[in-house]
């Protein structure tokens, strides 16, 4: 079909079309204002609080570590290299997020009561967590930064669970 034939076919198709009456038209919507953060102050405050908790870093192989601002670098290096004896252990396999949070909280309380200085929490690598990625791994790391009893933590070494566990350094009372 040539351009002339297409044009004639189009004009033939719209031959009986008439413009709508003014009352049948839909008024265009006014332009929406640009989006603004509703809770900018809250977001800024959260960033500030997180910065005061300490620094949480992740290495190339998924290794993570966290330290309170006052924790000396040499102690964090010793923790990351596995030089502390593990005195207590908690395995979170099979627990839901809420169940794991309660278990970690209770475990840390018990460690404080028993004067435990170093503990291991096994959260798993999250390899069967689906497309959302690890659930407990990231949650445990976040929870540990919120509790004052925790001075720092680091991914466990290969013989202690690797990236599926963290070694936690606790404040002794």
MARGULO-131978 format. One record per residue: x, y, z of N, C-alpha, C in turn; residue in three letters; residue number from 1. Coordinates in nm, 3 decimals, decimal comma. Example, Ala and Ser with C-alpha at 12.3 -4.5 7.8 and 13.67 -1.06 7.14 Angstrom:
BEGIN
((1,319 -0,569 0,780) (1,230 -0,450 0,780) (1,320 -0,330 0,780) "ALA" 1) ((1,285 -0,225 0,708) (1,367 -0,106 0,714) (1,290 0,003 0,787) "SER" 2) 
This chain:
BEGIN
((0,085 -0,117 0,000) (0,000 0,000 0,000) (0,090 0,124 0,000) "UNK" 1) ((0,062 0,216 -0,089) (0,141 0,338 -0,099) (0,092 0,440 0,003) "UNK" 2) ((0,168 0,547 0,015) (0,130 0,652 0,110) (-0,005 0,714 0,073) "UNK" 3) ((-0,029 0,734 -0,058) (-0,157 0,792 -0,101) (-0,273 0,699 -0,068) "UNK" 4) ((-0,253 0,571 -0,089) (-0,358 0,475 -0,059) (-0,388 0,470 0,092) "UNK" 5) ((-0,279 0,475 0,172) (-0,297 0,475 0,317) (-0,371 0,601 0,362) "UNK" 6) ((-0,337 0,715 0,304) (-0,402 0,840 0,341) (-0,550 0,835 0,307) "UNK" 7) ((-0,582 0,784 0,185) (-0,724 0,774 0,145) (-0,800 0,677 0,235) "UNK" 8) ((-0,737 0,567 0,272) (-0,802 0,469 0,359) (-0,828 0,530 0,497) "UNK" 9) ((-0,732 0,609 0,546) (-0,749 0,673 0,677) (-0,863 0,775 0,671) "UNK" 10) ((-0,862 0,860 0,570) (-0,968 0,962 0,557) (-1,105 0,897 0,540) "UNK" 11) ((-1,108 0,786 0,469) (-1,235 0,714 0,451) (-1,283 0,658 0,585) "UNK" 12) ((-1,188 0,612 0,668) (-1,224 0,555 0,797) (-1,276 0,660 0,894) "UNK" 13) ((-1,228 0,783 0,885) (-1,270 0,886 0,980) (-1,372 0,983 0,920) "UNK" 14) ((-1,430 0,948 0,808) (-1,523 1,035 0,738) (-1,640 1,080 0,826) "UNK" 15) ((-1,697 0,991 0,905) (-1,815 1,024 0,986) (-1,780 1,075 1,126) "UNK" 16) ((-1,654 1,093 1,156) (-1,613 1,137 1,289) (-1,643 1,286 1,305) "UNK" 17) ((-1,701 1,322 1,418) (-1,734 1,462 1,450) (-1,669 1,498 1,584) "UNK" 18) ((-1,626 1,622 1,602) (-1,568 1,662 1,730) (-1,671 1,652 1,842) "UNK" 19) ((-1,624 1,622 1,964) (-1,711 1,615 2,080) (-1,761 1,754 2,116) "UNK" 20) ((-1,880 1,757 2,173) (-1,931 1,884 2,222) (-1,850 1,924 2,344) "UNK" 21) ((-1,847 2,051 2,370) (-1,768 2,104 2,481) (-1,801 2,037 2,614) "UNK" 22) ((-1,926 2,003 2,638) (-1,967 1,945 2,767) (-1,921 1,801 2,784) "UNK" 23) ((-1,884 1,732 2,680) (-1,841 1,592 2,689) (-1,690 1,574 2,704) "UNK" 24) ((-1,618 1,682 2,712) (-1,471 1,673 2,719) (-1,424 1,661 2,864) "UNK" 25) ((-1,312 1,596 2,880) (-1,251 1,581 3,012) (-1,144 1,690 3,026) "UNK" 26) ((-1,151 1,763 3,134) (-1,053 1,869 3,158) (-0,918 1,807 3,192) "UNK" 27) ((-0,811 1,863 3,141) (-0,678 1,808 3,175) (-0,648 1,830 3,323) "UNK" 28) ((-0,575 1,735 3,383) (-0,539 1,745 3,524) (-0,430 1,850 3,542) "UNK" 29) ((-0,437 1,924 3,652) (-0,330 2,022 3,675) (-0,197 1,950 3,701) "UNK" 30) ((-0,088 2,016 3,674) (0,044 1,957 3,693) (0,068 1,934 3,842) "UNK" 31) ((0,116 1,816 3,876) (0,143 1,781 4,016) (0,270 1,850 4,062) "UNK" 32) ((0,274 1,887 4,191) (0,399 1,946 4,243) (0,507 1,839 4,252) "UNK" 33) ((0,631 1,881 4,250) (0,741 1,785 4,258) (0,741 1,720 4,396) "UNK" 34) ((0,779 1,591 4,404) (0,775 1,520 4,533) (0,880 1,575 4,629) "UNK" 35) ((0,845 1,576 4,757) (0,936 1,620 4,863) (0,935 1,515 4,973) "UNK" 36) ((1,047 1,499 5,038) (1,054 1,404 5,150) (0,967 1,456 5,264) "UNK" 37) ((0,874 1,373 5,308) (0,785 1,415 5,416) (0,855 1,416 5,551) "UNK" 38) ((0,948 1,321 5,567) (1,012 1,309 5,698) (1,162 1,334 5,685) "UNK" 39) ((1,198 1,442 5,627) (1,339 1,474 5,605) (1,414 1,482 5,738) "UNK" 40) ((1,353 1,547 5,837) (1,419 1,558 5,968) (1,440 1,421 6,030) "UNK" 41) ((1,338 1,336 6,020) (1,350 1,201 6,078) (1,460 1,123 6,008) "UNK" 42) ((1,468 1,135 5,875) (1,571 1,064 5,800) (1,710 1,116 5,837) "UNK" 43) ((1,724 1,248 5,851) (1,852 1,305 5,891) (1,891 1,261 6,031) "UNK" 44) ((1,792 1,257 6,122) (1,819 1,214 6,259) (1,862 1,068 6,263) "UNK" 45) ((1,801 0,985 6,180) (1,837 0,843 6,176) (1,981 0,825 6,128) "UNK" 46) ((2,021 0,902 6,028) (2,159 0,895 5,979) (2,256 0,937 6,089) "UNK" 47) ((2,220 1,041 6,164) (2,304 1,087 6,274) (2,319 0,979 6,381) "UNK" 48) ((2,207 0,918 6,420) (2,210 0,814 6,523) (2,295 0,697 6,475) "UNK" 49) ((2,278 0,656 6,349) (2,358 0,546 6,295) (2,507 0,580 6,298) "UNK" 50) ((2,541 0,706 6,269) (2,682 0,743 6,267) (2,742 0,740 6,408) "UNK" 51) ((2,660 0,762 6,510) (2,711 0,759 6,647) (2,724 0,618 6,701) "UNK" 52) ((2,656 0,522 6,641) (2,662 0,383 6,686) (2,797 0,321 6,658) "UNK" 53) ((2,863 0,362 6,555) (2,989 0,303 6,516) (2,992 0,285 6,366) "UNK" 54) ((3,092 0,216 6,318) (3,099 0,195 6,175) (3,078 0,047 6,142) "UNK" 55) ((2,999 0,025 6,039) (2,963 -0,109 5,995) (3,012 -0,119 5,852) "UNK" 56) ((3,103 -0,210 5,827) (3,165 -0,220 5,696) (3,148 -0,359 5,639) "UNK" 57) ((3,153 -0,366 5,507) (3,145 -0,495 5,440) (3,260 -0,506 5,343) "UNK" 58) ((3,330 -0,620 5,350) (3,445 -0,643 5,264) (3,404 -0,702 5,130) "UNK" 59) ((3,503 -0,734 5,049) (3,479 -0,785 4,914) (3,411 -0,921 4,912) "UNK" 60) ((3,445 -1,008 5,001) (3,390 -1,144 5,002) (3,266 -1,156 5,090) "UNK" 61) ((3,202 -1,045 5,122) (3,083 -1,050 5,206) (3,115 -1,049 5,355) "UNK" 62) ((3,243 -1,036 5,389) (3,282 -1,028 5,530) (3,234 -0,895 5,585) "UNK" 63) ((3,178 -0,897 5,705) (3,130 -0,774 5,768) (3,198 -0,755 5,902) "UNK" 64) ((3,207 -0,630 5,946) (3,255 -0,602 6,079) (3,197 -0,469 6,125) "UNK" 65) ((3,191 -0,456 6,255) (3,134 -0,337 6,319) (3,211 -0,310 6,445) "UNK" 66) ((3,231 -0,184 6,478) (3,299 -0,149 6,603) (3,243 -0,018 6,656) "UNK" 67) ((3,226 -0,012 6,785) (3,187 0,114 6,849) (3,301 0,215 6,828) "UNK" 68) ((3,268 0,344 6,827) (3,372 0,444 6,801) (3,491 0,438 6,897) "UNK" 69) ((3,469 0,398 7,021) (3,578 0,396 7,119) (3,660 0,267 7,118) "UNK" 70) ((3,619 0,167 7,039) (3,691 0,040 7,036) (3,822 0,057 6,958) "UNK" 71) ((3,935 0,027 7,020) (4,063 0,042 6,950) (4,072 -0,048 6,827) "UNK" 72) ((4,140 0,002 6,725) (4,156 -0,073 6,600) (4,224 -0,207 6,620) "UNK" 73) ((4,319 -0,214 6,715) (4,391 -0,340 6,736) (4,296 -0,450 6,787) "UNK" 74) ((4,197 -0,411 6,868) (4,101 -0,510 6,918) (4,011 -0,558 6,805) "UNK" 75) ((3,969 -0,466 6,719) (3,888 -0,507 6,603) (3,969 -0,598 6,511) "UNK" 76) ((4,097 -0,568 6,491) (4,182 -0,654 6,407) (4,193 -0,794 6,467) "UNK" 77) ((4,209 -0,802 6,600) (4,217 -0,933 6,667) (4,086 -1,009 6,653) "UNK" 78) ((3,973 -0,937 6,665) (3,842 -1,000 6,651) (3,825 -1,054 6,509) "UNK" 79) ((3,861 -0,973 6,409) (3,846 -1,014 6,269) (3,938 -1,131 6,234) "UNK" 80) ((4,052 -1,142 6,301) (4,143 -1,252 6,270) (4,115 -1,376 6,354) "UNK" 81) ((4,011 -1,372 6,440) (3,972 -1,489 6,516) (4,060 -1,521 6,636) "UNK" 82) ((4,119 -1,421 6,697) (4,211 -1,443 6,809) (4,142 -1,450 6,945) "UNK" 83) ((4,012 -1,432 6,950) (3,939 -1,441 7,077) (3,874 -1,578 7,090) "UNK" 84) ((3,871 -1,631 7,213) (3,807 -1,760 7,239) (3,655 -1,740 7,246) "UNK" 85) ((3,584 -1,826 7,177) (3,438 -1,819 7,177) (3,387 -1,890 7,303) "UNK" 86) ((3,313 -1,815 7,385) (3,266 -1,868 7,513) (3,120 -1,912 7,511) "UNK" 87) ((3,043 -1,867 7,412) (2,902 -1,904 7,402) (2,860 -1,900 7,256) "UNK" 88) ((2,751 -1,973 7,224) (2,708 -1,983 7,085) (2,556 -1,986 7,076) "UNK" 89) ((2,503 -1,924 6,971) (2,360 -1,926 6,941) (2,343 -1,958 6,794) "UNK" 90) ((2,258 -2,058 6,764) (2,230 -2,096 6,626) (2,086 -2,055 6,594) "UNK" 91) ((2,068 -1,972 6,492) (1,936 -1,918 6,456) (1,870 -1,992 6,340) "UNK" 92) ((1,931 -2,098 6,291) (1,872 -2,173 6,179) (1,730 -2,217 6,214) "UNK" 93) ((1,639 -2,196 6,120) (1,502 -2,240 6,136) (1,411 -2,141 6,206) "UNK" 94) ((1,465 -2,029 6,254) (1,382 -1,930 6,323) (1,331 -1,823 6,227) "UNK" 95) ((1,217 -1,767 6,260) (1,165 -1,653 6,184) (1,242 -1,529 6,228) "UNK" 96) ((1,221 -1,420 6,158) (1,287 -1,294 6,193) (1,253 -1,252 6,337) "UNK" 97) ((1,124 -1,257 6,372) (1,084 -1,218 6,507) (1,139 -1,313 6,613) "UNK" 98) ((1,133 -1,442 6,583) (1,187 -1,541 6,676) (1,337 -1,523 6,694) "UNK" 99) ((1,406 -1,493 6,585) (1,550 -1,473 6,592) (1,584 -1,349 6,675) "UNK" 100) ((1,507 -1,243 6,660) (1,534 -1,121 6,738) (1,521 -1,149 6,888) "UNK" 101) ((1,415 -1,220 6,925) (1,397 -1,255 7,066) (1,510 -1,343 7,115) "UNK" 102) ((1,549 -1,440 7,033) (1,656 -1,532 7,072) (1,788 -1,457 7,090) "UNK" 103) ((1,818 -1,364 7,001) (1,943 -1,287 7,012) (1,939 -1,200 7,137) "UNK" 104) ((1,827 -1,134 7,161) (1,814 -1,048 7,280) (1,835 -1,131 7,409) "UNK" 105) ((1,766 -1,246 7,417) (1,779 -1,332 7,535) (1,922 -1,386 7,549) "UNK" 106) ((1,981 -1,422 7,436) (2,118 -1,473 7,436) (2,216 -1,368 7,488) "UNK" 107) ((2,201 -1,244 7,444) (2,290 -1,137 7,489) (2,272 -1,108 7,638) "UNK" 108) ((2,149 -1,115 7,684) (2,124 -1,096 7,828) (2,194 -1,206 7,909) "UNK" 109) ((2,178 -1,329 7,862) (2,240 -1,443 7,930) (2,393 -1,431 7,928) "UNK" 110) ((2,447 -1,388 7,815) (2,591 -1,368 7,806) (2,637 -1,262 7,906) "UNK" 111) ((2,560 -1,153 7,919) (2,595 -1,049 8,016) (2,592 -1,104 8,157) "UNK" 112) ((2,491 -1,184 8,189) (2,480 -1,242 8,323) (2,595 -1,339 8,352) "UNK" 113) ((2,641 -1,409 8,251) (2,748 -1,509 8,267) (2,888 -1,448 8,249) "UNK" 114) ((2,895 -1,316 8,226) (3,023 -1,248 8,204) (3,098 -1,301 8,081) "UNK" 115) ((3,022 -1,335 7,977) (3,082 -1,382 7,851) (3,140 -1,263 7,777) "UNK" 116) ((3,263 -1,277 7,729) (3,328 -1,168 7,657) (3,321 -1,182 7,507) "UNK" 117) ((3,310 -1,306 7,457) (3,309 -1,329 7,314) (3,213 -1,444 7,282) "UNK" 118) ((3,125 -1,422 7,186) (3,024 -1,523 7,152) (3,010 -1,531 7,000) "UNK" 119) ((2,955 -1,645 6,956) (2,930 -1,663 6,814) (2,780 -1,674 6,793) "UNK" 120) ((2,729 -1,603 6,692) (2,589 -1,615 6,651) (2,587 -1,664 6,508) "UNK" 121) ((2,525 -1,782 6,491) (2,516 -1,843 6,358) (2,382 -1,802 6,298) "UNK" 122) ((2,387 -1,724 6,192) (2,265 -1,677 6,127) (2,242 -1,742 5,992) "UNK" 123) ((2,340 -1,808 5,938) (2,330 -1,870 5,807) (2,370 -1,771 5,699) "UNK" 124) ((2,399 -1,825 5,582) (2,442 -1,740 5,470) (2,326 -1,688 5,389) "UNK" 125) ((2,208 -1,746 5,407) (2,092 -1,700 5,333) (2,089 -1,751 5,190) "UNK" 126) ((2,160 -1,860 5,164) (2,165 -1,911 5,026) (2,032 -1,970 4,980) "UNK" 127) ((1,940 -2,000 5,071) (1,808 -2,051 5,033) (1,698 -1,949 5,064) "UNK" 128) ((1,735 -1,823 5,075) (1,638 -1,719 5,112) (1,556 -1,667 4,995) "UNK" 129) ((1,589 -1,705 4,875) (1,513 -1,660 4,761) (1,567 -1,529 4,704) "UNK" 130) ((1,487 -1,466 4,619) (1,536 -1,346 4,549) (1,560 -1,227 4,639) "UNK" 131) ((1,497 -1,224 4,757) (1,517 -1,113 4,849) (1,652 -1,114 4,917) "UNK" 132) ((1,724 -1,224 4,907) (1,855 -1,234 4,971) (1,844 -1,275 5,116) "UNK" 133) ((1,957 -1,275 5,186) (1,959 -1,317 5,325) (1,871 -1,228 5,413) "UNK" 134) ((1,793 -1,291 5,500) (1,705 -1,215 5,589) (1,771 -1,201 5,726) "UNK" 135) ((1,804 -1,314 5,786) (1,860 -1,310 5,921) (2,000 -1,252 5,926) "UNK" 136) ((2,078 -1,275 5,823) (2,215 -1,225 5,822) (2,217 -1,073 5,840) "UNK" 137) ((2,142 -1,003 5,758) (2,140 -0,857 5,766) (2,067 -0,809 5,891) "UNK" 138) ((1,963 -0,880 5,930) (1,888 -0,840 6,049) (1,976 -0,851 6,174) "UNK" 139) ((2,048 -0,961 6,188) (2,135 -0,980 6,305) (2,240 -0,870 6,310) "UNK" 140) ((2,299 -0,839 6,197) (2,401 -0,734 6,195) (2,342 -0,600 6,239) "UNK" 141) ((2,221 -0,571 6,195) (2,155 -0,446 6,234) (2,122 -0,446 6,383) "UNK" 142) ((2,067 -0,556 6,434) (2,030 -0,565 6,576) (2,152 -0,546 6,666) "UNK" 143) ((2,262 -0,609 6,628) (2,381 -0,603 6,712) (2,434 -0,460 6,727) "UNK" 144) ((2,414 -0,377 6,626) (2,460 -0,238 6,635) (2,373 -0,158 6,731) "UNK" 145) ((2,253 -0,206 6,761) (2,159 -0,131 6,844) (2,174 -0,160 6,994) "UNK" 146) ((2,242 -0,268 7,031) (2,252 -0,305 7,171) (2,387 -0,262 7,226) "UNK" 147) ((2,383 -0,190 7,337) (2,504 -0,134 7,397) (2,601 -0,241 7,447) "UNK" 148) ((2,550 -0,361 7,478) (2,638 -0,468 7,527) (2,740 -0,510 7,421) "UNK" 149) ((2,709 -0,484 7,294) (2,795 -0,526 7,184) (2,898 -0,417 7,157) "UNK" 150) ((3,025 -0,452 7,175) (3,133 -0,359 7,145) (3,170 -0,363 6,997) "UNK" 151) ((3,157 -0,481 6,938) (3,189 -0,497 6,797) (3,161 -0,639 6,755) "UNK" 152) ((3,163 -0,662 6,624) (3,149 -0,797 6,572) (3,219 -0,806 6,438) "UNK" 153) ((3,245 -0,929 6,397) (3,308 -0,955 6,268) (3,261 -1,090 6,216) "UNK" 154) ((3,264 -1,105 6,086) (3,231 -1,235 6,028) (3,325 -1,340 6,085) "UNK" 155) ((3,271 -1,457 6,107) (3,352 -1,567 6,161) (3,451 -1,615 6,056) "UNK" 156) ((3,557 -1,676 6,103) (3,653 -1,737 6,012) (3,594 -1,863 5,951) "UNK" 157) ((3,659 -1,919 5,851) (3,606 -2,037 5,782) (3,575 -2,155 5,875) "UNK" 158) ((3,656 -2,177 5,976) (3,633 -2,292 6,064) (3,519 -2,268 6,163) "UNK" 159) ((3,473 -2,143 6,174) (3,364 -2,110 6,268) (3,235 -2,069 6,198) "UNK" 160) ((3,225 -2,095 6,068) (3,101 -2,065 5,996) (3,114 -1,962 5,886) "UNK" 161) ((3,229 -1,901 5,872) (3,251 -1,803 5,765) (3,149 -1,691 5,768) "UNK" 162) ((3,098 -1,654 5,651) (3,002 -1,545 5,640) (2,863 -1,583 5,689) "UNK" 163) ((2,847 -1,706 5,737) (2,719 -1,749 5,792) (2,711 -1,732 5,943) "UNK" 164) ((2,812 -1,666 6,001) (2,813 -1,644 6,146) (2,893 -1,518 6,177) "UNK" 165) ((2,865 -1,461 6,292) (2,944 -1,347 6,339) (3,001 -1,379 6,478) "UNK" 166) ((3,121 -1,328 6,501) (3,184 -1,337 6,631) (3,160 -1,202 6,697) "UNK" 167) ((3,100 -1,204 6,816) (3,057 -1,082 6,882) (3,143 -1,058 7,006) "UNK" 168) ((3,196 -0,937 7,016) (3,273 -0,897 7,134) (3,179 -0,820 7,226) "UNK" 169) ((3,167 -0,868 7,350) (3,068 -0,813 7,443) (3,134 -0,736 7,556) "UNK" 170) ((3,063 -0,639 7,606) (3,108 -0,560 7,720) (3,093 -0,645 7,847) "UNK" 171) ((3,199 -0,653 7,925) (3,189 -0,726 8,053) (3,154 -0,628 8,161) "UNK" 172) ((3,064 -0,671 8,249) (3,020 -0,582 8,358) (3,098 -0,604 8,484) "UNK" 173) 
